[in-house]
Amino acid sequence: MQITIDLPDELIQHFDRDLLACEILEALVIQAYQTEKITHVEVGRILGLPSRWAVDVFLKQHNADLHYDEADLERDRTTLQQLRAKPTSSAL
């Protein structure tokens, strides 16, 4: 979708016009992520980032807190316990 907006010259003078569209997209993505309108995965997909780590780096660079709550922590703990309980096969 293409949207046309009028921006005041007073604001535009602070930006590189060649990068403005990208900067606006990134700002919208950050705002949408922070207000939980989109997910971590959607951030990566919209911006074409290659991995979840690249998304983490992008969000950190823009001071956007990662959404990680107690439920996420408990899921990670359960997964870790399951991985530790699996027997490992070691070659002798």
N, C-alpha and C positions, 0 to 999 in steps of 0.2 A: 504494500500500500504506500502510496506517495501522499505526503501531506505538505501543504505550503503554509508557512507562517511568516509573519512580518516581525522582524527583530529590529530594535532601535540601533542606529549606527553607534550610539554611545556604548552599547554592549558589544557589538560586533568588532569594534576596534581592538578589543582585548584578545581576539582569537585569530588563528590562522584560518583563512577562509577555505583552504584546501582540506583542512582537517575537521571543519566545523560539523559536517554531517555525521562523521564518526563519533565526535565528542558528544553530540546531542544523543545519538543512539546509546552510547555508553552511559550517559547520565540517566536516561530513561530506564535502562536495564537495571542500574544500581538502585534507583528509586523503587522500581517494581519489586526487586528482590528484597529490599529493606522493609517494604510494606507487605511482604509475603504474597504478592500477586503472582510471582513466578518462582520457580524452584531453582536450586543450584544447577540441576541438569539443564534447565531451560536457559539459564545464563550462558552456559557453554555452547549450547546449540545456536542461540541467537547471535552470539558474537563469533562463532566459528572457532572456539578454543579447542585445542587438541586433547585435553585430558581434564579430569577433575582437579588435578593439582594446578593446572594452568588457571582454572576457574578460581581456586583458592587464592592464588597469587594475585589475580586481577582484583578480587574482592578486597584483599588485604591492602593492596596499593591504593584503593579508593575508600579505605576506612569503613568498609561495610562488614559488620560482624557476621560471622558464619552462623547459620541457624543450627544449633546443636543443643538439645535440651536433655533433661534427665532420661527421657524415654530412649533417645539416641544412645546415651551412655549405657543404659541397661542392655540394649540390643548388642552393642559392641562387647560388653562384658560376657554376655551369653555366647556370642560367637567365639570369643577368645577361649572360654571354658571348653566349648565343643572342640576347638582346634587342639587344645592341650590334651584332651581326652582321647583323641585319635591315636592309635598305635602307629609308631613310625617304623618303617622298614630300613634297617641299616645293613649295608653289605659288609661281610666279614672278609 
